[in-house]
Amino acid sequence: MEQNFQTSFIPKKPMVEERVTRARSVGLLTIISIFVLFTVLLVTVSLFFYKGIMTKNIIKMESDLNLAKDRFEPSKISELQVLDRRLRASSEILSKHIVVTPVFKALAAITMKTVRYTKFSYDFGADSRIIIRMSGLAVGYRSVALQSDLFAQNKNLIDPVFSNLTLDDKGNVLFDLEFLVDPSFVDYKVMLETQS
């Protein structure tokens, strides 16, 4: 009797024990990191497309602007620019222009018949007021005093000072006069506005 033995060199049981690995739980820090990564990627892609859209919009607006510019006549635009520069220059000149005529009118209104002026000059002071210097001749000291009172009553002629009072050989009083004038009183623009 023969027995059937089957011999096999292949083991029926595994030689190494299989270890069961447990799945690791995903930590909070990993979830936050993945969320930040996807957010950064999404923002980067969005900005790339937004940049492309804005570039197209700028090119379209530039072409629209050039088209609108071409609709106008370039020669007419040049003429209008020259006219604008001239108007600005004339406005600047007008704003700084003074007229002495109101001073002469005021002097004519307040000067007594016994007083006459022999010299007249004006200069610009530091505070944009006009300094007027005059020399004159009066019949007597009383005329000079009365004339001084008349100057003091005029609000546009500021701080009148009579000085260097001397008698000439005929008994007339020679004097020097200096006073300030309010800038608005001799402003050409203001004068034009009051006349119209």
Number of C-alpha atoms within 10 A of each C-alpha: 3 4 5 6 6 6 6 7 6 7 7 7 7 8 7 6 7 7 6 6 6 6 6 6 6 8 8 8 9 10 11 11 11 11 12 12 12 12 12 12 12 12 12 12 12 12 12 11 12 12 12 12 12 11 12 12 12 12 12 12 12 12 12 12 12 11 11 10 12 10 9 10 9 11 9 10 12 11 10 12 12 12 12 12 11 12 12 12 12 12 13 11 11 13 13 11 12 18 13 14 13 15 16 9 10 14 16 10 10 15 16 15 9 14 18 14 16 12 11 12 10 15 12 13 11 8 7 11 17 22 18 19 17 16 18 18 21 23 17 15 16 12 17 22 13 13 18 17 13 16 21 15 11 14 11 19 21 18 14 19 14 18 12 11 17 14 16 10 7 7 11 17 21 23 20 18 19 19 18 20 22 15 17 13 20 20 18 20 16 14 16 9 8 8 6 5
